[in-house]
Amino acid sequence: MTQHTPTQPQKKYVLVTGGAGYIGSHTVAELIENGYECIVVDNLDNSSYESVSRLQILTKHKITFYHTDLCDKEELRKIFVNHNIDSVIHFAGLKAVGESTQIPLKYYRNNILGTLALLELMQEYHVEKLVFSSSATVYGDATRFPDMIPIPEECPLGPTNPYGNTKYTIEKILNDLYESEKKNWKFAILRYFNPIGAHPSGLIGEDPLGIPNNLLPYMAQVAVGRREKLNVFGNDYDSRDGTPIRDYIHVVDLAKGHIAALKYLDNTKSEGLCREWNLGSGTGSTVLEVYRAFCDACGDDIPYEITGRRAGDVLNLTAKPDRATNELHWKTELNVADACKDLWKWTTENPFGYQLKGVVDKFAAQKDDFESRFITLGEGTKFEVTFANLGATIVDIKVDGQSVVLGYKDEAGYLQEDTAYIGATIGRYANRIAKGKYTLNGKEYQLTINNGENCNHGGPSTFHTKKFMGPLVQNPKKDIFTAEFLLLDFGKELNEFPGDLIIHVKYIVNVAEKTLDIEYQAELVNGEATPINMTNHTYFNLNKVNKETFAGTELRVASARSLDMDMKRVVPTGKIITREIATFDSSKPTVLGEKTPDYDYAFVIDENEKITDVNTAKRRKLTTVAKAYHPESKIGLEILTTEPTFQIYTGDWLSAGYTPRQGFAVEPGRYVDAINHEQWRESVILKRGDVYGSKIVYRFT
Amino acid sequence: MTQHTPTQPQKKYVLVTGGAGYIGSHTVAELIENGYECIVVDNLDNSSYESVSRLQILTKHKITFYHTDLCDKEELRKIFVNHNIDSVIHFAGLKAVGESTQIPLKYYRNNILGTLALLELMQEYHVEKLVFSSSATVYGDATRFPDMIPIPEECPLGPTNPYGNTKYTIEKILNDLYESEKKNWKFAILRYFNPIGAHPSGLIGEDPLGIPNNLLPYMAQVAVGRREKLNVFGNDYDSRDGTPIRDYIHVVDLAKGHIAALKYLDNTKSEGLCREWNLGSGTGSTVLEVYRAFCDACGDDIPYEITGRRAGDVLNLTAKPDRATNELHWKTELNVADACKDLWKWTTENPFGYQLKGVVDKFAAQKDDFESRFITLGEGTKFEVTFANLGATIVDIKVDGQSVVLGYKDEAGYLQEDTAYIGATIGRYANRIAKGKYTLNGKEYQLTINNGENCNHGGPSTFHTKKFMGPLVQNPKKDIFTAEFLLLDFGKELNEFPGDLIIHVKYIVNVAEKTLDIEYQAELVNGEATPINMTNHTYFNLNKVNKETFAGTELRVASARSLDMDMKRVVPTGKIITREIATFDSSKPTVLGEKTPDYDYAFVIDENEKITDVNTAKRRKLTTVAKAYHPESKIGLEILTTEPTFQIYTGDWLSAGYTPRQGFAVEPGRYVDAINHEQWRESVILKRGDVYGSKIVYRFT
């Protein structure tokens, strides 16, 4: 992925309309790769926010998103007011040729009015560069003219359906607007041939609603069994194999064409322009050739049938791409085989596109605030886990329909002042740092004191109030869902710790095993080193989470060896002592009562005691460190980790809607205040080039 | 004008968008002529409500008007909800080619969005016939093809400016919509060549804002001195005289083309259609030929200069109108000379179009309710008179800036229950009818009793609560303004009198003479006969109209002979007596005091005593019947009339915001209760075929 240089004031903000769609999302990926910052606006009528969410994880970049219809000019205006936009790439529009012949008024209104609102605002806010998503459809049947195959941009236009007419009209609007103020405007009109394929990551691709109109998505659906067979419309054309010839272009090549056009506009000095470029390969493929390539990619000969010619089809519509090659210095680099391979990866990894059965989300703050969602994985199963973007928090875990963790019903609950980090991801530095002081590379740091005389859980820059990007939700195997969140923990003004971190939190929900795996990873992308210690702060109540204390819970731990504490200063002395608590070997468990025993102590995991590496996930195996069970609900919990210690806290100070001892926390992590203890220090210092990592598992029985 | 058949349930309602504009207004006139009812919607951006107002007087028809922008779909929806629309003629749109090249976005938004909103509502409300105002501009330069002059509808399209592009796009939208639901839609696309001329009445015509783009309006402005000279762009074309050839079509012919198209759609049974027709004469005229025709019409050789060719102009753009001739059975009947003659009449009678200096109007009830306006004539002069549509009421008369009549500030004042007919036109029957009873053609009628045991001033169907159409305001000579109002006093449910009347009220304001002439005219268009007696019920106060009584007013009348009254029944006995009142011959005037004398009596005008005709305006001369003067203000008033009697009422029962004796009324009219007195009866019975008429003059000194 692109090199991260977090504070680049010269970065150009590109507004991408329809950026959640097929070509839009691939172009966003390329824009970020090329150092542009993206703002996506999309009405999501025919696309999914998941593409944006996935792009954030894929690109490790914040992508500002607006769920706005371009036709709603006053909503659209807010984007121009809020952002310093340099240029626009305009994809938004209805695009199904067949549908356009059924409901033409909707196509004209949506495509033309949306464009007019956009252009009016660009005029008003002096945003004067636009790349427009046109289509080879504007040529109509180019075979009606002599010598117009391959089709050059000079070919007379003549669209033959309402969709094509809207593209044609928008081209006219752009031409007329340019002619009215030639010095102001720079318009690149890109006429796409047949975009196919998907991002090689398999994370984004085409997700057509209903029956696909296009050859490749249709074949893909046949291949995964969603459609019976492919219909080939006519094999009596004058081509190599009798089927019609089209110009297919890999969507990643197409996306790159937009970057080339944008750079061309950027590099056009002093005067305006309005110019059209074909984006095609220049190489035609027959339907059967594409069929063969796809069968090779999926390793199966999918069924097909030759049927009669389709009205309006012609022999050959291949692009002459010379103008783009010469002027934009762009040409296709991938072929149909590449596209088929990438499409097949996308299809097999996302057989129903962005829609995942068993995943639901809702807005946790305001409607359409996609940065504030609650996402439930395993919905409808016997193991459901809900996460929030805020703090990448575990909002709820339901075992056989019963909630077993504390959580709030909306984001506001988590943002209360006296909340106890309920369910949150804790960082940049979990647990206490004595007096909030530490030294690193010879420099002394002073953090804000927020807990007695110490700094606890990262102080004011704590992760539990930060909006994590994503999640990237996948369903890689039956019964397994993953959700990946990303936090760009950048910028001194927000974080008292040195350096910029990319924080990656991956949750794996196994609904069959009733396990929730948590994987933390952090990478320093700016600065030399930082202290780091992450954990999850879920409070469990295995019986009556919403009403009562956890009294009756039976607890055992892997080890009774615990950090000795200076109880006045509430930090470790550095010694290890033994506390009274049942271990796995004990004959009886420790039963947590209404008032006692009360724990807020770290215990040492013998196997990991001598840890020095910052990446325990890589070096250590998962060890079971605690088991809890409630005889009334008969729900058991095991906690595993790769970490050297775990804090047990019986929630004796819980407030903010909860009462003391309503939930208990088991927080695996590095040694408390390790940064200030030579023997533990190495494991909490992340240096540039290294990767911090750790794992925690919650297993329910 | 068209034959009036007031209750025709089979009449077709045509929604005319842009119906206040040049071609729209002429088409409305033709539609009404052809028996259609019109609803006009116009945003008045480039047109004037005056055209609608004038059309109402011209056609003697109610034209429902909506001041609505088509782009405001929810406002437009109200029209579809309120009316049972049969078909639409769609003129509304921006139309200046030159301007369109400057502000193309506004053209696209206005013209396309307006059309889409219209079509969406037509679809929703199942209104499926549309005549669309397209333009020969869609052909662009037809000379680029061989054999396309004269231009047939089959000529390939290629507009060369944003205006033309909007027309082209709308044609595409109509075609695509038709193709999507072929059975539903009937679309006639009319491609106009060059509309010129004006309505032969001189009442409506082209009223371009700013510098006219077109040849004829430009020449007209040169002729009246608003422009210096005509520029002829090139005389080196290959034509008869070297100037380019265009196809000019009289706007009345063009309007008739719309009727022909609408009838064609009406007559197309069982299936839909979408078809284009050229509306042109088929005969080209050169610029200099048109120039010569216009000079002949205006009787003057207006200055012109040959300048260089204008970019984009071509030699010849003449229509091939055969399709319209064959299919619509329409062809032009008027020529360029006719158009020049009618244009010259329009121009000389309306040198500044619909704008008249010294005339202002405001809304008297709700914004955009053009049926409820106050219109002031002579504004800014020493004699200003304000009229209302409601009751064709005299709202105010200002003499040297001082109001001398009672009136209210808005319509609501006039609609108060206890208001005393202040300033209103009184009818259908002014003054009392004994017991509300009368017989006519052997039938006995009983009116609602509203005054003691009698019916006064027409009872519940009184004119003072009715909205008069218009006014048609003109400024025929310096210092003279006219305002004509029309009331269709139709329908038994609203009027207790028999028969349908067209009531015409004409006011003539002479600001130099400080006179206000009132002319009443009524025509029976349905039924055999009706009683009728009209007057104006202005209350004068020549001194302090808004604060005090008229005390001190000196009054003299033409005659002290007065109708004897049965004071119990408040109706005439039939005898004439003499009352105590100063006549013009008396040595001293009657001075009206704070309390006395109190009059509510009718006096007889000797010259007109024996009147038998219902049209006094035609048969009688104006006679001065009363003079009033106030020594404090030094304002004098003379009242003249053609009528046989005048009621003097000292306003002793005034209320509704006024106090007794704040104003006095002098109401010329027929004999009180004449309908029930054999000797007077003939003068108040209007028979079918006769015309009722009378005149009143208020002269101030």
Interface residues (C-beta under 8 A of the other chain):
Chain A: S100 T101 Q102 I103 P104 L105 Y108 R109 I112 L113 L116 L119 E120 Q123 N161 P162 N165 T169 K172 I173 D176 L177 E179 S180
Chain B: S100 T101 Q102 I103 P104 L105 Y108 R109 I112 L113 L116 L119 E120 Q123 N161 P162 N165 T169 K172 I173 D176 L177 E179 S180
